[in-house]
Amino acid sequence: MSNHTRFKTACLALLVAPGLAFAQADMPPVNDLPNPYITQSGFFKMPAGREWGSSSTVDVHPDGESIWVAERCGGNINACVNNPDTNLVMLFDKEGNMVRSFGAGYITWPHGIEVDPDGNVWIADARGTDAIEGYDGEPYGHQVHKFSPTGAHLMSIGVKGGGSNGECCYTPNDVLVAPDGSIFIGEGHSSAEGTPNAMYKYDSNGNLLMKWGEWGMEPGDFRQPHALAMDSKGRLFVADRGNDRIQIFDQEGNLIDVWHQFSRNSGIFIDDNDVLYAADSESGSVNPAHGAWTRGIRIGSAATGEVEFLIPDPQPDCRGTCTAEGVVADSHGNIFGAEVGPVGGIKRYVRPVK
């Protein structure tokens, strides 16, 4: 019996007894899956003289076709601080041409992105100038920023430069805007014991409503709540990367389920049809303990938990975070993977029409 068949059987059992999902941590790797996608590199066209840097941030515009990306100013660590005039938030049309860019000077290390139904662009800045030895400028970083579709800065959440006001954030990973305008933020880019790890909920005006979770490995705890997504039922999916799982909550922070079958996820996205796209950029190369899992993008159902496809890392021997860390799909089902590197940039994955 293949891994795929074993998992489908297990999935049916979970539908009968959902509580069994909490016992999946030691499940066999879900690797034996078809890949109906073709990989395309170089689809997005950068301006002359500008090279791609690292990125984990990619989302789709409300038109369903244009794609937003925030990349790290041609490098990775500290590149945006050293290049404060570089616009790092970019919109590309469906043909891969850059439409506009903005965001220079606001963000040290773009990590998570959310485009709300009005086209506003939210960026989670997961580092700060406090991490840069010898930096003597005005502190910034460790915030979530909201921009208009044309780049006007509209809001910040969190203490500029780090620190605590009893709220968010220190190294925020991702941000999600719910249909009612509520704002969810996953905090904690370190999985080291005792580091800040939590979920936050704000109202649409940036007022804190609640906080839940802390560092840990038990259900409801977090070690790197690295990416967020929401399904058609309003359930909040949190890619708890350091714990190799997805945790599913209601919008009041109550734990509904825990899934391990999508692997160690750095990025997750759920489309309007409840298709779940889950990017594993670390199994094997960065996290040897999870080495039996094939690194890549798993595609399945947010409704049932079934995993249907796997796009393996195009560079399986790479010893870095080579495949997609951030992931999104457009309205045509084309998948876009944002890569930290050493490759960097965005790959496009298309499914040929039969």
Buried (B, 14 or more C-beta within 10 A) or exposed (E): EEBBEBBBEBBEEBEEEEEEBBEBEEBEBBBBBEBEBEBBEEBBEBEEEBEBBBBBBBBBBEEEBBBBBBBBBBBBBBBBBEBBEBBBBBBBBBEBEBEEBBBBBBBBBBBBBBBBEEBBBBBBBBBBBBBBEEBEEEBBBBBBBBBEBEBEEEBBBBBBBBEEEEBBBBBBBBBBBBEEEBBBBBBBBBBEEEBBBBBBBBEEEBEBBEBBBBBBBEBBBBBBBBBBBBBEEEBBBBBBBBBBBBBBBEBEBEBBBBBBBBBBBBBBBBBEEBBBBBBBBBBBBBBEEBEEBBBBBBBBBBBBBBBBBBBBBBBEEBEBBBBBBBBBBBEEBBBBBBBBBEBBBBBBBBBEEE
